[in-house]
């Protein structure tokens, strides 16, 4: 684990990211003495969305299209 101030991290961004990529944890200390933890993660790439993925899993009955009882006074 390495600790940097935000200003040091800005000046040495390559070193900070390299340490995080190697599995290390980086702690950034802000001007207000708040600590921020920087951890490298791998975000999986998503492929294109497939149309019809949830086909036949949702059923909409005719009751869905009937007016709600709360709106009956407005419909008259």
Phi, psi and omega in degrees: 000132177239149181241133178226153167280164180299321180296317177297321180295321177297318182286330184238045186301322179300315180294320180297311181293323178298316179298318179294321179294331179281003178100359180279162177256137180244129177253125177255131180254118181279174181296331180270016180064020172276145181256137178237132181260128179250118181231132179284136175227158177256122178262116182294141177284136179263138176281179179296148180290143182260122179292141176080018183298325182253021179302138179068013177257346179239128179247126177249117181271170178296334178301332180300324185273355179284146181296148179286145181300329181295336184260003181303317180298329181281341184273348184273000000 
